Amino acid sequence: MVTDNEDRADIHILVVDDERPVNAILERYLTQMGYSCVTAESGPEALEKLSQQPCALALCDIRMPGMDGLELLQRIKEFHDEIAVIMVTAVDNREVAVEAMKYGAYDYITKPFHLEDVLISVERALENRQLLLEKKEYQRNLERKVEERTRELAQTNEEMQRLFISTIESIVLTLHAKDEYTEDHSRRVSTHATAIAKRLSLPGEEVENIRLAALLHDIGKVGTKESVLDKPGKLTAEEVSHIRSHPLVAASILEPIAALKDVVTYIKHVHEDYDGSGYPDGLKGGEIPLGSRIITVADVFDAMTSARPYRPALDAETVLDHLREEAGKQFDPLVLEAFLKAYSES
């Protein structure tokens, strides 16, 4: 309970009753108890007084002409929610008491009252108000901390994103230094794969992962011998095995980057065939990650329409016919259909 008169003097209480003697009694008693009091004889006057002097607590008579105590209670809670309100009435009516509590009253006392009982109710209401204020302040502090932490995390994420993009750029530059064709090819494959993913209405995050996977799908070739990459003639079985290792090499290079988890999976299986005849794991149909199935179509189209040391570029229509023939064999038919539509609209 509040017992320090010096502290009580800082607490303003509004007493509202259309009977002046009641106002006078309560004002005199509460002032003697150390509180600062303001009085009003009607609802409108009480609201006017509150606009001039903020109060911690209001004692409101229920039966008043014009604006009654329940309406005044609602108006107080609408504009001054932190004020504790105690209702005072000459009629002990349970329904009215319940109604008052529903609108936010802390307590309900009846006339004639003992002043000591009024004081007990006032101090309990003030203690409850203080607890509510402390709870609100705690929540505000907590919200501020959450906002600050959110801003810090957002800043960290932005920095991580910049680092991530820088890492990707470094990897692509490494690929360019190894084989300029492979770097240019990867950019074109990324463009085609992104178009397919969007045509399939995939979520934005998945589209971005597919774009990155397509851009990096040949990064494993940094570990492939130039003599094999640029060999004009037919490859030996050993050379085929060597070049087929590049998806696994790519996975080993990129796996340490946690943000590339899905990207690594797509790259690892980009040479799987829809009928299960691909590598490295011989996955079939839906076992192959969708991102890999998308990149496979884009990869083969660009590879066949590009000139290489061991063969000239094929015209697009010839390549498209080949892709159609491989639907259900090398390629996912639905993915191929999406590519054909996207390509026809490009």
C-alpha positions in Angstrom: 0.0 0.0 0.0 0.9 3.6 -0.5 1.8 5.1 2.9 4.2 7.9 2.3 2.4 11.2 2.3 5.0 12.8 0.2 4.4 10.1 -2.5 0.6 10.5 -2.1 0.8 14.2 -2.7 1.9 13.4 -6.3 -1.2 11.3 -6.8 -4.3 13.2 -8.1 -7.8 11.7 -7.4 -10.9 12.9 -9.2 -14.1 12.7 -7.1 -17.3 12.9 -9.1 -20.7 13.2 -7.4 -23.7 15.4 -8.0 -24.2 15.7 -4.2 -21.8 18.4 -2.9 -21.7 17.1 0.6 -20.4 13.7 -0.6 -17.8 15.5 -2.7 -16.7 17.6 0.2 -16.5 14.6 2.6 -14.4 12.5 0.2 -12.2 15.5 -0.8 -11.5 16.4 2.8 -10.8 12.8 3.9 -8.5 11.9 1.0 -6.7 15.2 1.3 -6.1 14.4 5.0 -4.7 11.0 3.9 -2.2 12.9 1.8 -3.7 12.7 -1.7 -4.4 15.7 -4.1 -8.1 15.9 -5.0 -10.1 17.4 -7.8 -13.9 17.4 -7.6 -16.7 17.5 -10.2 -20.5 17.4 -9.9 -21.3 16.0 -13.4 -19.9 13.8 -16.1 -19.0 16.7 -18.5 -17.4 18.7 -15.7 -15.4 15.6 -14.8 -14.1 15.2 -18.4 -13.2 18.9 -18.5 -11.3 18.6 -15.2 -9.4 15.5 -16.6 -8.4 17.5 -19.6 -6.8 20.1 -17.3 -5.4 17.8 -14.6 -4.4 14.2 -15.3 -5.5 11.9 -12.5 -4.4 8.5 -11.3 -7.9 7.5 -10.0 -11.5 8.5 -10.2 -14.3 7.9 -7.7 -17.5 8.2 -9.8 -21.1 8.2 -8.6 -23.3 6.1 -10.8 -26.6 8.0 -10.5 -26.1 11.4 -11.9 -28.4 13.6 -14.1 -27.4 13.8 -17.8 -24.3 11.7 -18.2 -24.5 8.9 -15.6 -21.6 7.1 -14.0 -21.5 4.2 -16.5 -21.3 6.5 -19.5 -18.7 8.6 -17.7 -16.7 5.4 -17.0 -16.7 4.5 -20.7 -15.6 8.0 -21.7 -12.8 8.0 -19.2 -11.6 4.6 -20.4 -11.8 5.7 -24.0 -9.5 8.6 -23.6 -7.7 8.0 -20.3 -7.3 4.2 -20.1 -4.6 4.3 -17.4 -7.0 5.9 -14.8 -8.2 3.5 -12.2 -12.0 4.0 -11.6 -14.1 3.1 -8.6 -17.8 3.3 -8.9 -19.9 4.7 -6.0 -23.7 4.2 -5.7 -26.5 4.3 -3.2 -28.1 1.2 -4.7 -26.5 -2.2 -4.2 -27.3 -3.7 -7.6 -25.3 -6.7 -8.7 -26.2 -6.3 -12.4 -25.0 -2.7 -12.3 -21.8 -3.8 -10.6 -21.1 -6.4 -13.3 -21.8 -3.8 -16.0 -19.3 -1.4 -14.4 -16.6 -4.1 -14.2 -17.2 -4.9 -17.8 -16.5 -1.4 -18.8 -13.3 -1.3 -16.8 -14.1 -0.3 -13.3 -11.7 -1.6 -10.7 -14.1 -1.7 -7.7 -17.7 -0.9 -6.7 -18.7 0.6 -3.3 -22.1 1.5 -1.9 -23.4 4.4 0.1 -23.4 4.9 3.0 -19.7 4.0 3.1 -17.0 4.0 5.8 -14.2 6.2 4.9 -11.7 3.6 6.0 -13.2 1.2 3.4 -13.0 3.9 0.8 -9.3 4.3 1.5 -8.6 0.6 1.3 -10.4 0.4 -2.1 -8.5 3.5 -3.3 -5.1 2.1 -2.3 -5.8 -1.3 -3.8 -6.9 0.3 -7.0 -3.8 2.4 -7.1 -1.6 -0.6 -6.4 -3.3 -2.5 -9.3 -2.9 0.5 -11.6 0.8 0.7 -10.7 1.2 -3.0 -11.6 -0.6 -2.5 -14.9 1.6 0.5 -15.7 4.8 -1.5 -14.9 3.5 -4.3 -17.1 2.9 -1.9 -20.0 6.3 -0.3 -19.5 7.9 -3.8 -19.5 6.0 -4.6 -22.7 7.1 -1.3 -24.3 10.7 -2.0 -23.3 10.4 -5.5 -24.7 9.0 -4.3 -27.9 11.8 -1.7 -28.2 14.4 -4.5 -27.7 12.7 -6.7 -30.2 12.7 -3.8 -32.7 16.3 -3.0 -32.0 17.2 -6.7 -32.4 15.2 -7.0 -35.6 17.1 -4.0 -37.0 20.4 -5.5 -36.0 19.5 -8.9 -37.6 18.3 -7.1 -40.7 21.6 -5.2 -40.9 23.5 -8.5 -40.3 21.4 -10.2 -43.0 22.2 -7.4 -45.5 25.9 -7.8 -44.7 25.7 -11.5 -45.1 23.8 -11.0 -48.4 26.5 -8.7 -49.7 29.2 -11.2 -48.7 27.1 -14.0 -50.3 26.8 -12.1 -53.6 30.5 -11.3 -53.4 31.3 -15.0 -53.0 29.1 -15.9 -56.0 30.8 -13.3 -58.1 34.2 -14.6 -57.1 33.2 -18.1 -58.0 31.9 -17.0 -61.4 35.2 -15.1 -62.1 37.1 -18.2 -61.2 35.0 -20.1 -63.7 35.7 -17.4 -66.3 39.4 -17.6 -65.8 39.3 -21.4 -66.3 37.1 -21.5 -69.4 35.4 -18.4 -70.9 32.9 -20.5 -72.8 31.8 -22.2 -69.6 31.2 -18.9 -67.9 29.2 -17.4 -70.8 27.3 -20.7 -71.1 26.4 -20.7 -67.4 24.9 -17.2 -67.7 22.7 -18.2 -70.6 21.6 -21.3 -68.8 20.8 -19.2 -65.8 18.6 -17.0 -67.9 16.7 -20.0 -69.5 16.3 -21.8 -66.1 14.9 -18.7 -64.5 12.4 -18.3 -67.3 11.3 -21.9 -66.8 10.9 -21.6 -63.1 8.8 -18.4 -63.4 6.7 -20.1 -66.1 6.0 -22.9 -63.6 5.0 -20.2 -61.0 7.5 -21.3 -58.4 8.0 -19.2 -55.3 10.4 -16.3 -55.6 13.0 -17.9 -53.2 13.0 -21.1 -55.2 13.4 -19.2 -58.5 16.4 -17.4 -57.0 18.0 -20.7 -55.9 17.5 -22.2 -59.4 19.0 -19.0 -61.0 22.1 -19.3 -58.8 22.3 -23.1 -59.3 22.2 -22.6 -63.1 24.9 -19.9 -62.9 27.1 -22.2 -60.9 26.2 -25.6 -62.2 29.6 -26.0 -64.1 31.8 -24.6 -61.3 33.1 -28.1 -60.7 34.9 -27.8 -64.1 37.6 -25.7 -62.3 38.9 -29.2 -61.4 38.7 -30.6 -64.9 41.7 -30.7 -67.1 41.8 -28.2 -70.0 43.0 -31.0 -72.3 39.7 -32.8 -71.6 37.4 -29.7 -71.7 38.8 -28.5 -75.1 39.5 -31.9 -76.6 38.3 -31.8 -80.3 38.0 -35.6 -80.6 36.1 -38.4 -78.8 36.8 -38.7 -75.1 38.2 -41.9 -73.6 36.3 -43.8 -70.9 38.7 -42.4 -68.3 38.2 -38.9 -69.6 34.4 -39.3 -69.6 34.6 -40.4 -65.9 36.9 -37.5 -65.2 34.5 -34.9 -66.7 31.5 -36.5 -65.1 32.9 -35.9 -61.7 32.4 -32.1 -62.0 29.0 -32.0 -60.3 30.5 -33.7 -57.2 33.5 -31.3 -57.3 31.0 -28.4 -57.5 29.1 -29.7 -54.5 32.3 -30.0 -52.5 33.3 -26.5 -53.3 29.9 -24.9 -52.4 28.8 -27.1 -49.5 30.6 -24.9 -46.9 28.3 -22.0 -47.8 25.2 -22.8 -45.7 23.0 -20.4 -47.8 23.6 -22.6 -50.9 22.2 -25.9 -49.4 19.4 -26.2 -52.0 21.6 -24.8 -54.8 24.2 -27.5 -54.1 21.5 -30.2 -54.3 20.3 -28.9 -57.7 23.9 -28.7 -59.1 24.7 -32.2 -57.9 21.9 -33.7 -59.8 21.8 -31.5 -62.9 23.0 -34.5 -65.1 20.4 -36.9 -63.9 18.0 -38.1 -66.7 14.3 -38.4 -66.2 14.3 -42.1 -67.1 17.0 -42.8 -64.6 20.0 -43.2 -67.0 21.9 -40.1 -65.8 24.6 -39.6 -63.2 25.9 -39.4 -60.5 23.1 -41.3 -58.6 20.8 -42.6 -61.4 17.8 -40.8 -60.0 14.5 -41.1 -61.8 11.4 -38.9 -62.4 10.3 -37.1 -59.3 13.4 -38.4 -57.3 15.3 -35.7 -59.2 15.0 -32.3 -57.6 12.8 -30.0 -59.6 15.5 -27.4 -59.8 17.9 -29.9 -61.4 15.2 -31.0 -63.9 14.8 -27.4 -64.9 18.5 -26.7 -65.3 19.0 -29.9 -67.3 16.7 -28.6 -70.1 18.2 -25.1 -70.1 21.8 -26.6 -70.0 21.3 -29.0 -73.0 19.5 -26.4 -75.1 22.3 -23.9 -74.7 25.1 -26.4 -75.0 23.7 -27.7 -78.3 23.1 -24.2 -79.8 26.7 -23.1 -78.9 29.9 -23.8 -80.8 32.5 -26.0 -79.2 36.0 -27.1 -80.3 34.7 -30.6 -81.1 31.5 -29.5 -83.1 29.7 -26.5 -84.6 26.6 -24.9 -83.1 23.3 -26.4 -84.1 20.3 -24.2 -85.1 17.6 -23.7 -82.5 14.8 -25.5 -84.4 16.9 -28.7 -84.7 17.7 -28.5 -81.0 14.1 -28.0 -80.0 13.1 -31.0 -82.1 15.7 -33.0 -80.2 14.4 -31.8 -76.9 10.9 -32.9 -77.8 12.1 -36.3 -78.8 13.8 -36.7 -75.3 10.6 -35.7 -73.4 10.1 -38.5 -70.8 13.6 -39.8 -71.4 16.2 -37.2 -70.7 13.8 -34.5 -69.7 10.8 -34.0 -67.5 7.9 -33.5 -70.0 6.2 -30.7 -67.9 9.5 -28.8 -67.5 10.2 -29.1 -71.2 6.7 -27.8 -72.0 7.3 -24.8 -69.8 10.7 -24.2 -71.5 9.1 -24.4 -75.0 6.4 -21.9 -74.1 8.9 -19.5 -72.4 11.3 -19.8 -75.4 8.5 -19.1 -77.9 7.6 -15.9 -76.0 11.1 -14.7 -75.6 
